[in-house]
Amino acid sequence: MTGPKVQFLPHPPEITNYKIMFGRILLSLIGIAVGCLIAIYREWLLNNLGRPAWAEKYLGTFGGARLFYVLLGIVIVALSTLYMTGGLGPIVVGLLGRFFGGGVQ
């Protein structure tokens, strides 16, 4: 029989890359859930943690603390999504890399 020969890879693929990606996805899903819970249960947080005075001062006279908790939840969801997709690293290096010797000169 003369047919195409099957070639095998010399080494199995790196399983650690899958473990790292699974951990990144799992951590991001937990972050997204926490961010959503912060935005949904902002009234509970307000009653138990209190009103941040600076949030009331800078984000509005009444409801500034509620807005702060919602914005905090949205920021956590956005950062978790960026981390899951791999977009957080280039953003951090682009913003802070010049201060620590990395990034574009």
C-alpha angles and dihedrals in degrees: 000000000000114000139135113301118237113234120205126207113254092229132020115254117273107273092192091073089060091048091051092048092047090051091048092051093045093048091047093050089051089050092049090050092049092048091050092048091051091052094045098044097041092127092056090049090048092052095045103035099031133225117308104230094215091052091054090047100047104026100046142306097259120021097018092123091050090051089049092055092048092049090047090054092048092049091050091050092048094048091047091051091049090049092050093051094043095246097115096072097059091045093052092045091047093050102036104019095093091058094053102038098262130096129051117335 
